[in-house]
Amino acid sequence: MDLSLAVFVAVYAVMIAGRVPGLGLDRTGAALLGAVALVAGGTMTPAAAWAAIDVGTIGLLLGLMLVSAQFRRAGFYAEVTRRLAAHPGSPERLLFELVLTAGALAALLTNDVVCLAVAPVLVDVCRQRRLDPVPFLLGLAAASNVGSAATLIGNPQNMLIGQALHLPFGRYLLDGGVPAALGLLVVWWVLARAYRGRFARELPEQACAAEPFDRGQTQKGLVVLVLLVAGLLAGPLPREALAMLAGGVLLVSRRQTTRAMLDLVDWQLLVLFAGLFVTNHALQAAGHPDRWFGAFSAWGVDCHRPEALFAVAVVGSNVVSNVPLTMLLLPVADHALAGPILALATTLAGNALLVGSIANLIVVEQAGRLGVQPVGRSWVHEHLRTGLPITALTLALAAGWLWLRSHWAAF
């Protein structure tokens, strides 16, 4: 076994496990250590390792993280959540409005950030209304995942797919927007049925620390976001340049310090991407993926075919996580619908298992910190009870829509 394959196996084993048993080394640390091992072992030169990192994807991620940081610092997410809760109506109506709002926010401001910012405030307003936070938290996570599938900036794997395959932002919006919109209705329907008559719950009061709402900073962020989306739809600049320009504009402020904004950037995710770029490039250079995909084809699983790619993306996303799997599958994404298939399948599959999406884990971590647990069940079991039907139905919608799209293109 050559070093590139050994490092790949070790890094992806940690991707599956989450961390190295007995050590504090997590997925990001493993990806970084793998890249270091490849350079130290002579498989790659430092220059080749740097060249393997897709600067465009990293720049796009960083720019969008700064846009999201603006809204977090302005208290925008907390204000939106409180306004939703202030509307009179049934718990089902609140759940419906939450699902639609979380999905729309995730499509433009990334799913992980939306879950991180909204979850604590959501728990607080559920306490005030004597509602069980669990179905609303599950709705937040599921809706954020589904909504993020609508655009090429909704989550990290979609950003990677859009950059690597040069997908037009507007065209993908048609591919992903329809199944995402219908998927949000599925999320609400499954959760409303599962918790019918069981929304009420008394919880002890607990203070929730949230950024105060700043209307001026929010308006500034909204103007920049609107211009960014317009640029992504019709602008001449590359999307990474547009995202970095948007982030740079937001850094110029009399009230928000650069340090405060950069503190909200997910540097762990950027390092994870960089390490995985190096690891996968070394593996590709050694020719291992070509042999693997050739063996799969001999067994009847040809990932160059749309249906096989869809199935492998769904299963693999719940084994090795969607970002590393996406990097592995991009070399066989060589047909017209390969980009939408990868984006929709890897994103929607994340709702099946609690560990299938970072957004799910963020919500559960925030709930545990605030003393919220499902009644009589673990979070794993509670999520599985609604996550599996949501995943099955949304994937079916996505597959049906992509099938229709492929047949329309033939005419």
URNOR-V247500 format. One record per backbone hydrogen bond with DSSP energy under -1.0 kcal/mol. CO is the residue of the C=O (numbers start at 1). NH is the residue of the N-H. If there is no record, write none. Layout:
BEGIN
CO,NH
CO,NH
END
This chain:
BEGIN
2,6
3,7
4,8
5,9
6,10
7,11
8,12
9,13
10,14
11,15
12,16
13,17
14,18
20,23
25,20
26,30
27,31
28,32
29,33
30,34
31,35
32,36
33,37
34,38
35,39
36,40
37,41
38,43
38,44
39,42
45,49
46,50
47,51
48,52
53,55
54,58
55,59
56,60
57,61
58,62
59,63
60,64
61,65
62,66
63,67
64,68
65,69
66,70
67,71
68,72
69,73
70,74
71,76
72,75
74,214
75,79
76,80
77,81
78,82
79,83
80,84
81,85
82,86
84,87
90,94
91,95
92,96
93,97
94,98
95,99
96,100
97,101
98,102
99,103
100,104
101,105
102,106
103,107
105,109
106,110
110,114
111,115
112,116
113,117
114,118
115,119
118,122
119,123
120,124
121,125
122,126
123,127
124,128
125,129
126,131
127,130
130,201
133,137
134,138
135,139
136,140
137,141
138,142
139,143
140,144
141,145
142,146
143,147
144,148
146,149
147,150
154,111
155,159
156,160
157,161
158,162
159,163
160,164
161,165
162,167
168,172
169,173
170,174
171,175
172,176
173,177
176,180
177,181
178,182
179,183
180,184
181,185
182,186
183,187
184,188
185,189
186,190
187,191
188,192
189,193
190,194
191,195
195,198
199,132
214,218
215,219
216,220
217,221
218,222
219,223
220,224
221,225
222,226
223,227
224,228
225,229
226,230
227,231
228,232
229,233
230,234
231,235
238,242
239,243
240,244
241,245
242,246
243,247
244,248
245,249
246,250
247,251
251,253
257,261
258,262
259,263
261,264
262,265
265,267
266,270
267,271
268,272
269,273
270,274
271,275
272,276
273,277
274,278
275,279
276,280
277,281
278,282
279,283
280,284
281,285
282,286
283,288
284,287
287,291
288,292
289,293
290,294
291,295
292,296
293,297
294,298
295,299
296,301
297,300
302,305
305,309
306,310
307,311
308,312
309,313
310,314
311,315
312,316
313,317
316,319
316,320
321,325
322,326
323,327
324,328
325,329
326,330
329,332
330,333
332,334
335,338
337,341
338,342
339,343
340,344
341,345
342,346
343,347
344,348
345,349
347,350
348,351
349,352
353,356
357,361
358,362
359,363
360,364
361,365
362,366
363,367
364,368
365,369
366,370
367,372
368,371
378,382
379,383
380,384
381,385
383,387
384,388
386,390
387,391
388,392
389,393
390,394
391,395
392,396
393,397
394,398
395,399
396,400
397,401
398,402
399,403
400,404
401,405
402,406
403,407
404,408
405,409
408,411
END
